[in-house]
Amino acid sequence: MPPRKGTQLHPNSLANLNRQGGQPRYEEPKKQRNIQVTSVGWDGIRALASERGLSLNELIEQIGRGKIPLGDADEAD
């Protein structure tokens, strides 16, 4: 499937798909979710994923699982 106009397909995106019935990376299948962020926020998330060699999905997954820790909320301001 070609990427949508204005987006780039991350090389790991297709590799992360589990179409051959192999073992999933995690103990449960991923589900499609929707988020809303500003363009600046989205660009920042994309840059973070790229710096780590991850897809956007995997970056968010790892943040949610605590594998990529976030600083204290007080430090973000």
C-alpha positions as CSV (number, residue, x, y, z in Angstrom):
1,M,0.0,0.0,0.0
2,P,1.6,3.3,-1.0
3,P,1.8,6.0,1.7
4,R,-0.7,8.8,1.8
5,K,0.2,12.0,0.1
6,G,2.5,14.1,2.3
7,T,3.6,11.2,4.5
8,Q,6.5,8.9,4.5
9,L,6.3,5.2,5.2
10,H,8.7,4.2,8.0
11,P,10.7,1.1,6.9
12,N,9.7,-0.8,10.0
13,S,6.0,-0.2,9.5
14,L,5.4,-3.1,7.1
15,A,7.9,-5.3,9.0
16,N,5.8,-4.8,12.2
17,L,2.7,-6.1,10.6
18,N,1.8,-9.7,11.6
19,R,0.1,-11.2,8.6
20,Q,1.8,-14.6,8.6
21,G,0.4,-15.7,11.9
22,G,3.6,-15.4,13.8
23,Q,4.0,-14.5,17.4
24,P,3.0,-10.9,18.1
25,R,5.6,-8.7,19.7
26,Y,3.3,-8.1,22.7
27,E,0.9,-10.4,24.6
28,E,-2.1,-8.8,22.9
29,P,-2.8,-7.6,19.4
30,K,-2.6,-3.8,18.7
31,K,-5.9,-2.0,18.0
32,Q,-6.3,1.1,15.9
33,R,-6.7,4.3,17.9
34,N,-7.1,7.9,17.0
35,I,-5.4,11.0,18.6
36,Q,-5.6,14.7,17.9
37,V,-2.5,16.8,18.1
38,T,-1.3,20.1,16.6
39,S,1.0,20.0,13.6
40,V,3.9,21.1,15.8
41,G,3.2,18.3,18.3
42,W,2.9,15.8,15.5
43,D,6.2,16.9,13.9
44,G,7.9,16.6,17.3
45,I,6.5,13.0,17.9
46,R,7.7,12.0,14.4
47,A,11.1,13.4,15.1
48,L,11.4,11.5,18.3
49,A,10.4,8.3,16.6
50,S,12.9,8.9,13.8
51,E,15.7,9.6,16.3
52,R,15.0,6.2,17.9
53,G,14.5,4.3,14.7
54,L,10.9,3.5,15.6
55,S,7.6,3.8,13.9
56,L,5.1,6.3,15.5
57,N,3.1,3.3,16.7
58,E,6.0,1.7,18.4
59,L,7.2,4.9,20.0
60,I,3.7,5.4,21.6
61,E,3.6,1.8,22.6
62,Q,6.9,1.9,24.3
63,I,6.0,5.2,26.1
64,G,2.8,3.6,27.3
65,R,4.6,0.5,28.6
66,G,7.2,2.6,30.4
67,K,10.1,1.5,28.2
68,I,10.7,5.1,27.3
69,P,10.4,7.1,30.5
70,L,9.0,10.6,30.5
71,G,10.3,13.3,32.9
72,D,8.2,14.7,35.7
73,A,5.3,16.8,34.7
74,D,6.9,19.8,36.5
75,E,9.9,19.6,34.2
76,A,7.8,19.9,31.1
77,D,6.9,23.6,31.6
